[in-house]
Amino acid sequence: MIFFKVVRMLNTKEKNIKDIMVLLIHSDIPMTIEQLAATIEVSAKTVRNYLNEISEKFRFFGIELIKKPNIGTFIEATPDQRSKLKKNLFLDDINPYSSEYRQKYIVKILLKNRYTYTIQLLADDLYCSKSTIVKDLLPVQEWLSSHDLCLKRKPNQGLWIEGSERAVRDAMMTLFAKASARKEENHDLNFEMIEQLDYRVDLHNYKKIKHFFPKLEFFAIQKIIQESEEKLGSYFTDQAFINLIAHIAITIERVKVDKNIEIKNDYYDFVKENKEYPIAQWVVNELRKCCKLEIPEEESAYICLHMLGAKIQESVNKDIHYNELIQSPTEPYLDIAKEIIHLTGDIVGADLSNDEFLLASLVLHLRPTIIRLKYGLNLHNPLLQRIKKEFVNVFAAVWISNTIFEKRLGVSINEDEVAYITLHIAAALERLEHKIKTIVVCSSGIGTSQLVANRLRKALPLLDIIDVVPLRKLSQNLLLENNLIISTVPINLNSPKIVYVSTFIDEKDIALIQRSLVKSKEPLPTEILPISNDNSGKQQIIESDYCFFDTGDQPYFEIIKKHVKIMEKAGLVHPRFYENIIAREKKSSTVIGKGIAIPHAKEDYVLKPKIAIIKLAKPIIWDKQKVDLIFILALKFADIKNTRHFFKNFYALLDNEEIMNCLRTAENKSDIIALFDRM
């Protein structure tokens, strides 16, 4: 026991020393002992005790630690020396005051603060100079602009944000979705409180919510949402549940500073027709009592919209009568789902038309999706990057379904929505094989849970995942009728069929499942169809004149602008083509993974269909991802023959590492054209 106490003390000491070094390396102004102590939450005496050891560590790298009375502690080092220090000490990913951190902090303060905030106050908060804050304001302004907000600044008055209340709340939600809480934060969380947490709220998300909304009466809000679910007769997925808590928290914060939402008449007319509206009114009444706050009636409509746009836990299995599931009220969703299935199936070369499970799942998914798209509600997909990485070729194929939404609804889907649909298509592709009868129990909704199922299918080809259900839907019949129950949540049953795994399925999980398999059967041949060899129309879209080799020395937008201008001069695109690309990229990146981006604009701005291929000599960073191949898509998606042909080949290209390597090592335009001729 003494040994473990000593080890914990040593680990704490090393962590504190490293944290102090991080602060000093990233700070461009002196920091007092008190500032260092307050930042890492230790006493000033503890910091003083560490300074000699820290000084020795810096001296090892040829850097002097300077301590000046009444001024503070700092290191004398050039930017190059600081950069080398970070690499040598592996500090790149743990800087709590990086430029990205500062920019998020600035946005958060300006969005949540009722009054103006000065540059000096921000500099004091972040232990940096005013000039550093001024530099950070440019990316902050760009981020706000992408959310239809404007950063205002006046001498002697400070900084503030202007824009519609709707835009402010959407920006706050985006910021929350990307926020994180420090691992050591516990917010006075004890065992009894952990027991009260809804099964859809893990400790990480609880800490995240409390970090972003420290004064929120979390458990009171949680109870209100739980009771609203009982009234609705349906249950939100884990992410939707957390998002609804965040939306309500934002509502409370804004109403407290007299910032109320305005709902247009057509929104009101739509909202009041739904059974969710009186329940949203009940939620607002409960919030009034809970928060002792006067909340306007308009907020009921706003919360109702978020309920309508939330993903619901709905189980689809092979015993459901699909014709009953997708009847009259869902006809628009049914038509769109069928179009998506037909289009993406054609591109990936697979016949998905007979997959009733896929059709029913997509119909259920599209109901809240279309409401979100129509009424401008953004749903952040927490698994976006993983989906783009693991299903890059399917993700690219699903992008074209955006044309269906534009044609039918006049709205575009962002990459978060594309990723959700990608999960459904990827799951359907893997269902083309028959495997062992398995049920997956997960707290998430269909889309997210299918990621768990997909990982299981990849690692264990014998599994035939019959259904993915929330815990409350696991019945005795399901337990009896299936050979294996794989669960990511605790089940109050004792059965050798049940295997517990983590959400992201690691090697230990796979080994555990392999030991538990009780029955298997040989998979039948897949029904994947060969890609069409019809090459007609290809040369009209891809030509050597629009294959470019670029140094990659400019920013992403500048590279696109330069080559779009060439297309514009050639009469291929409208002058507003580039402007529309940028507007879309700021709303949602078109980086699809594997170093590839596919920027595109509305087909209204395409005069003659063409694709520009830009091969960069060195990768650039866009949306925190490396990009070395850019396909500027100037396509008229209504031109099915040309467009589908390109996307079929593009899908095959992404799925073929050899062709990708050849494309990256191509030395001239004819080599690139030859690659597409081979496909």
FENKAFEN-V304499 format. One record per pair of residues at least 6 apart in sequence whose ideal C-beta (glycine too) atoms are under 6 Angstrom apart, sorted by sequence separation. I is the first residue (numbers start at 1). J is the second residue. D is the distance in whole Angstrom. If there is no record, write none. Layout:
i:I j:J d:D
i:I j:J d:D
This chain:
i:37 j:43 d:6
i:67 j:73 d:5
i:86 j:92 d:5
i:153 j:159 d:5
i:229 j:235 d:5
i:271 j:277 d:6
i:352 j:358 d:6
i:405 j:411 d:6
i:406 j:412 d:6
i:457 j:463 d:6
i:567 j:573 d:5
i:591 j:597 d:5
i:637 j:643 d:5
i:653 j:659 d:5
i:666 j:672 d:5
i:37 j:44 d:4
i:58 j:65 d:5
i:123 j:130 d:5
i:144 j:151 d:5
i:288 j:295 d:5
i:345 j:352 d:4
i:372 j:379 d:6
i:388 j:395 d:5
i:442 j:449 d:4
i:456 j:463 d:6
i:491 j:498 d:6
i:502 j:509 d:6
i:590 j:597 d:5
i:619 j:626 d:4
i:620 j:627 d:6
i:66 j:74 d:5
i:109 j:117 d:6
i:152 j:160 d:5
i:287 j:295 d:6
i:326 j:334 d:5
i:405 j:413 d:5
i:501 j:509 d:4
i:590 j:598 d:5
i:635 j:643 d:5
i:550 j:559 d:6
i:590 j:599 d:5
i:619 j:628 d:4
i:34 j:44 d:6
i:37 j:47 d:5
i:55 j:65 d:4
i:65 j:75 d:6
i:66 j:76 d:6
i:123 j:133 d:5
i:141 j:151 d:4
i:152 j:162 d:5
i:402 j:412 d:6
i:442 j:452 d:6
i:33 j:44 d:5
i:36 j:47 d:5
i:119 j:130 d:5
i:122 j:133 d:5
i:284 j:295 d:5
i:341 j:352 d:5
i:402 j:413 d:5
i:63 j:75 d:5
i:64 j:76 d:6
i:149 j:161 d:5
i:150 j:162 d:5
i:440 j:452 d:6
i:453 j:465 d:5
i:485 j:497 d:5
i:616 j:628 d:5
i:663 j:675 d:6
i:150 j:163 d:6
i:440 j:453 d:5
i:484 j:497 d:6
i:485 j:498 d:5
i:486 j:499 d:5
i:487 j:500 d:6
i:499 j:512 d:6
i:662 j:675 d:6
i:33 j:47 d:5
i:63 j:77 d:5
i:119 j:133 d:5
i:149 j:163 d:4
i:499 j:513 d:5
i:564 j:578 d:4
i:148 j:163 d:6
i:284 j:299 d:6
i:453 j:468 d:5
i:486 j:501 d:6
i:488 j:503 d:5
i:548 j:563 d:6
i:20 j:36 d:6
i:106 j:122 d:6
i:284 j:300 d:5
i:614 j:630 d:4
i:58 j:75 d:6
i:499 j:516 d:5
i:561 j:578 d:6
i:149 j:167 d:5
i:471 j:489 d:5
i:581 j:599 d:5
i:613 j:631 d:6
i:148 j:167 d:4
i:225 j:244 d:6
i:281 j:300 d:5
i:399 j:418 d:6
i:449 j:468 d:4
i:147 j:167 d:6
i:280 j:300 d:5
i:283 j:303 d:6
i:398 j:418 d:5
i:581 j:601 d:5
i:611 j:631 d:6
i:612 j:632 d:4
i:19 j:40 d:4
i:580 j:601 d:4
i:149 j:171 d:6
i:185 j:207 d:5
i:337 j:359 d:6
i:580 j:602 d:6
i:611 j:633 d:6
i:187 j:210 d:4
i:196 j:219 d:6
i:280 j:303 d:5
i:398 j:421 d:5
i:427 j:450 d:4
i:16 j:40 d:6
i:61 j:85 d:6
i:102 j:126 d:5
i:147 j:171 d:4
i:198 j:222 d:6
i:221 j:245 d:6
i:280 j:304 d:4
i:398 j:422 d:5
i:423 j:447 d:5
i:577 j:601 d:5
i:610 j:634 d:5
i:337 j:362 d:4
i:438 j:463 d:5
i:440 j:465 d:6
i:580 j:605 d:6
i:16 j:42 d:6
i:181 j:207 d:4
i:337 j:363 d:5
i:436 j:462 d:5
i:609 j:635 d:5
i:181 j:208 d:5
i:221 j:248 d:6
i:277 j:304 d:5
i:395 j:422 d:5
i:398 j:425 d:6
i:420 j:447 d:5
i:423 j:450 d:5
i:427 j:454 d:6
i:430 j:457 d:5
i:435 j:462 d:5
i:436 j:463 d:5
i:437 j:464 d:5
i:438 j:465 d:5
i:439 j:466 d:6
i:609 j:636 d:5
i:652 j:679 d:6
i:276 j:304 d:5
i:394 j:422 d:5
i:423 j:451 d:6
i:426 j:454 d:6
i:435 j:463 d:5
i:436 j:464 d:5
i:439 j:467 d:5
i:440 j:468 d:5
i:441 j:469 d:6
i:577 j:605 d:4
i:606 j:634 d:5
i:97 j:126 d:6
i:179 j:208 d:6
i:334 j:363 d:6
i:337 j:366 d:6
i:435 j:464 d:4
i:437 j:466 d:6
i:576 j:605 d:5
i:181 j:211 d:4
i:271 j:301 d:5
i:333 j:363 d:5
i:336 j:366 d:6
i:434 j:464 d:6
i:441 j:471 d:6
i:597 j:627 d:5
i:606 j:636 d:5
i:649 j:679 d:4
i:276 j:307 d:5
i:391 j:422 d:5
i:394 j:425 d:5
i:574 j:605 d:4
i:591 j:622 d:6
i:595 j:626 d:6
i:276 j:308 d:6
i:384 j:416 d:6
i:387 j:419 d:4
i:394 j:426 d:5
i:573 j:605 d:6
i:591 j:623 d:5
i:595 j:627 d:6
i:17 j:50 d:5
i:103 j:136 d:5
i:107 j:140 d:6
i:179 j:212 d:5
i:216 j:249 d:5
i:268 j:301 d:6
i:271 j:304 d:5
i:330 j:363 d:6
i:333 j:366 d:4
i:441 j:474 d:5
i:595 j:628 d:5
i:596 j:629 d:5
i:597 j:630 d:5
i:598 j:631 d:5
i:599 j:632 d:6
i:600 j:633 d:4
i:603 j:636 d:5
i:609 j:642 d:6
i:20 j:54 d:6
i:102 j:136 d:5
i:106 j:140 d:5
i:322 j:356 d:5
i:333 j:367 d:6
i:573 j:607 d:6
i:589 j:623 d:4
i:591 j:625 d:5
i:595 j:629 d:6
i:603 j:637 d:6
i:263 j:298 d:5
i:325 j:360 d:5
i:381 j:416 d:4
i:384 j:419 d:5
i:387 j:422 d:6
i:391 j:426 d:5
i:483 j:518 d:5
i:572 j:607 d:6
i:598 j:633 d:6
i:103 j:139 d:5
i:176 j:212 d:5
i:213 j:249 d:4
i:260 j:296 d:5
i:380 j:416 d:6
i:483 j:519 d:5
i:572 j:608 d:5
i:591 j:627 d:6
i:17 j:54 d:6
i:103 j:140 d:5
i:205 j:242 d:5
i:261 j:298 d:5
i:326 j:363 d:5
i:379 j:416 d:6
i:200 j:238 d:4
i:263 j:301 d:5
i:322 j:360 d:5
i:373 j:411 d:4
i:381 j:419 d:5
i:572 j:610 d:5
i:252 j:291 d:6
i:439 j:478 d:5
i:560 j:599 d:6
i:32 j:72 d:5
i:118 j:158 d:4
i:255 j:295 d:6
i:30 j:71 d:5
i:31 j:72 d:5
i:116 j:157 d:6
i:117 j:158 d:5
i:200 j:241 d:5
i:261 j:302 d:5
i:30 j:72 d:3
i:31 j:73 d:6
i:116 j:158 d:3
i:117 j:159 d:5
i:439 j:482 d:5
i:30 j:74 d:4
i:116 j:160 d:5
i:316 j:360 d:5
i:316 j:361 d:5
i:437 j:482 d:5
i:437 j:483 d:5
i:438 j:484 d:4
i:439 j:485 d:5
i:440 j:486 d:5
i:441 j:487 d:4
i:442 j:488 d:5
i:443 j:489 d:5
i:232 j:279 d:6
i:436 j:483 d:6
i:231 j:279 d:5
i:251 j:299 d:6
i:348 j:397 d:5
i:563 j:612 d:5
i:314 j:364 d:5
i:347 j:397 d:4
i:455 j:505 d:4
i:24 j:75 d:5
i:110 j:161 d:5
i:228 j:279 d:5
i:459 j:510 d:5
i:563 j:614 d:6
i:344 j:397 d:5
i:344 j:398 d:6
i:228 j:283 d:5
i:25 j:82 d:6
i:311 j:368 d:6
i:462 j:520 d:4
i:224 j:283 d:6
i:247 j:306 d:5
i:309 j:368 d:5
i:25 j:85 d:6
i:111 j:172 d:5
i:340 j:401 d:5
i:573 j:634 d:5
i:224 j:286 d:5
i:309 j:371 d:5
i:362 j:424 d:6
i:572 j:634 d:6
i:308 j:371 d:5
i:309 j:372 d:4
i:361 j:424 d:5
i:546 j:610 d:6
i:550 j:614 d:5
i:552 j:616 d:4
i:556 j:620 d:6
i:339 j:404 d:5
i:552 j:617 d:5
i:546 j:612 d:4
i:547 j:613 d:5
i:548 j:614 d:5
i:549 j:615 d:5
i:550 j:616 d:5
i:551 j:617 d:5
i:552 j:618 d:4
i:556 j:622 d:4
i:108 j:175 d:6
i:107 j:175 d:6
i:309 j:377 d:4
i:383 j:451 d:6
i:541 j:609 d:6
i:552 j:620 d:5
i:22 j:91 d:6
i:26 j:95 d:5
i:542 j:611 d:5
i:176 j:246 d:5
i:220 j:290 d:5
i:240 j:310 d:4
i:305 j:375 d:6
i:358 j:428 d:4
i:541 j:611 d:5
i:26 j:97 d:5
i:240 j:311 d:4
i:22 j:95 d:6
i:355 j:428 d:5
i:236 j:310 d:5
i:237 j:311 d:4
i:237 j:313 d:6
i:352 j:428 d:5
i:172 j:250 d:5
i:234 j:312 d:5
i:235 j:313 d:5
i:350 j:429 d:6
i:169 j:250 d:5
i:344 j:425 d:5
i:436 j:520 d:5
i:361 j:446 d:5
i:435 j:523 d:6
i:434 j:523 d:5
i:433 j:523 d:4
i:434 j:524 d:5
i:433 j:526 d:6
i:165 j:259 d:6
i:432 j:526 d:5
i:432 j:527 d:5
i:31 j:127 d:5
i:165 j:261 d:5
i:27 j:127 d:5
i:28 j:128 d:6
i:29 j:129 d:5
i:28 j:129 d:6
i:541 j:642 d:5
i:537 j:641 d:5
i:537 j:642 d:4
i:541 j:646 d:6
i:537 j:645 d:6
i:531 j:648 d:5
i:531 j:652 d:6
i:547 j:669 d:4
i:544 j:669 d:4
i:547 j:672 d:5
i:544 j:673 d:5
i:313 j:445 d:6
i:311 j:445 d:5
i:542 j:676 d:5
i:114 j:257 d:4
i:317 j:467 d:4
i:315 j:469 d:5
i:313 j:470 d:5
i:315 j:473 d:5
i:415 j:588 d:5
i:414 j:588 d:3
i:351 j:527 d:5
i:350 j:528 d:5
i:351 j:529 d:6
i:349 j:529 d:5
i:349 j:531 d:4
i:396 j:592 d:5
i:395 j:592 d:5
i:392 j:593 d:4
i:392 j:594 d:5
i:177 j:380 d:4
i:389 j:593 d:6
i:238 j:443 d:5
i:388 j:593 d:4
i:238 j:444 d:5
i:237 j:444 d:5
i:237 j:445 d:3
i:403 j:637 d:4
i:200 j:443 d:5
i:199 j:443 d:6
i:400 j:647 d:5
i:397 j:651 d:5
i:393 j:651 d:5
i:396 j:654 d:6
i:393 j:654 d:4
i:392 j:654 d:6
i:393 j:655 d:5
i:346 j:644 d:6
i:347 j:647 d:5
i:347 j:648 d:5
i:348 j:651 d:6
i:347 j:651 d:5
i:146 j:586 d:4
